[in-house]
Amino acid sequence: MYVWGRTMDGILGLNVENFIFLGGAGEDYATKQYLDLKYANRHGLIAGATGTGKTVTLQILAEGFSNAGVPVFLSDVKGDLSGLAKSGSETGKLHDAFLKRCATIGFDDFAYEGFPVTFWDLYGEQGHPVRTTVAEMGPLLLSRLLELSEAQEGILNIAFRIADEEGWPLLDLNDLRAMLVWLGENRTDVSLRYGTVGIQSIGAIQRRLLVLENEGATGFFGEPALSLDDLMRHDADGRGMINILASDKLMAAPRLYATFLLWLLSELFETLPEVGDPDKPKLVFFFDEAHLLFDDAPKALVDKVEQVARLIRSKGVGVYFITQNPDDVPEDILGQLGNRIQHALRAFTARDKRQLSMAAETYRPNPDFDTEAAIREVGVGEAVTSMLQKKGVPGIVQRTLIRPPSSQLGPINGQERAEVLRLSELGAKYDTALDRRSALEILRDRANHAAEEADTLEAREEEMSPQEREFSTARRYSGSRVGRSSARKMSGGSRRFGRDLGDAVADAVIKELKGTTGRRIVRGVLGGLFKGR
């Protein structure tokens, strides 16, 4: 279907299936402002002070992408976006205001409707549980999540490297703890190959893992891990699924929130194939509270995000940052955001005024008004917008009255959310956690095997006569040189790190297995780790 409307460049015929209608622009709001789906994967920014309409703008964009067959992933920081699952109502208190706005901007085919929604929750309370494995998270993001020093991050890298080489799966936090205990027990041999492994640094990592557990992150690490394919589904009508991450509780753990979103973006970048410049995105990703992604982030991580933002558009993924001030986004990343919707900014201090001026300078000027003044003056539900146009050129900045949403404005109730979850086909896949054999079980079995050998050796010594016991520990003549008995050779220094590292757990313990003291070491140091498993 084609429509004809005035745009900033004059009269233009548009195939509305290839565009998302944002609202009316110009002095009389008759100039229709659209987001071209062909350039939607060039990323975007939604900015503005609290209460100026950012959430509603995000809502209408999600509706538009879904109707165009583009799946969406977004975080619901305030709980309001759950209303996407339910149609708006003619009996709503804003119905008359919506109709008036539609008449003002020429939105003649406005209608209420709900959208296909899947709810997710890292805590598994308000949506399907979201999980990933420790191995998939990787040492870089995990180090940021744990706020580790450079030395501690180095030890974490060693743990990942050895686990990968030995085939010890790191799935959850218990696996990582077991791996760190193994490193501590074998730090001398490991240090010779990979560099110093300090017991103090291992202890510091273990303490940070405890803090992470207290923030409720235990359930985030494990299986079944989230499959990216399940974020890119469509309903029976071909509409893109809107994946909503419940983030109201998650805001109490901002580092976990930011790390998860960065991990998800990185996974999309590494997994999806190249598609060039598609007619519309394969997935659109919304980062709400974007400043949390970059607060206190190390330069290496910011560089990683910049690289992903620059290259992921060729994978067909559009990334949109939602924040109060454009200054919250690093300049190199901000330069990648071609589609911009700027709600009002308030300038009360000298710093605010500088930020407002800088925000205005990033737009292509419009001779009809002063951009800086417009950003300061636009009302609630109004914004200064600039969308990419033909050949990816930024459009002239426009004052735009944002269209009303078709779905419910505000959250659905708990019963309605529960019904959406009940009908979801993903419940059977994700709602029950799995616990397969991994690093914890492998190291536990090795520790148990070492303990059994300790019992066997001790029992054998107790059965010996005093003369046999003394002979077994004495020197004997071999014909050419004096050497220790074969029993003693078990604890000699002839072992090499090149042997199977898995045997090193048993070797380290067997060195001390001459008597009851050795058995206590096995059961105390290693056995305590696995107690109750």
Buried (B, 14 or more C-beta within 10 A) or exposed (E): EEBEBBBBEEEBEBEBEBBBBBBBBBEEBEBBBBBBBBBBBBBBBBBBBEEBBBBBBBBBBBBBBBBBBBBBBBBBBEBBBBBBBBBBEEEBEBBEEBBEBBEBBBBEEBEBEBBBBBBBBBBBEBBBBBBBBBBBBBBBBBBBBBEBEEBBBBBBBBBBBBBEEBEBBBBBBBBBBBBBBBBBBBBEBBBEEBEEBBEEBBEBBBEBBEEBEEBBBBBBBBBBBBEBEBBBBBBEEEBBBBBBBBBBBBBEBBBBBBBBBBBBBBBBBEEBEEBEEBEBBBBBBBBBBBBBBBEEBEEEBBEBBBBBBBEBBBBBBBBBBBBBBBBBBBEBBBEBBBBBBBBBBBBEEEEBBEBBEBBBEBBEEBEEBEBBEBBBEBEEBBBBBBBBBEEEEBBBBBBBBBBBBBBBBBBBEEEBBEEBBEEBEBEEEBBEEEEEEBBBBBBBBBBBBBBEBBEEBBEEBEEEEEEEBEEBEEEEEEEEEEEBEEEBEBBEEEBEEEEEBBBBBBBBBBBBBBEEEBBEBBBEBBBEBBEEE
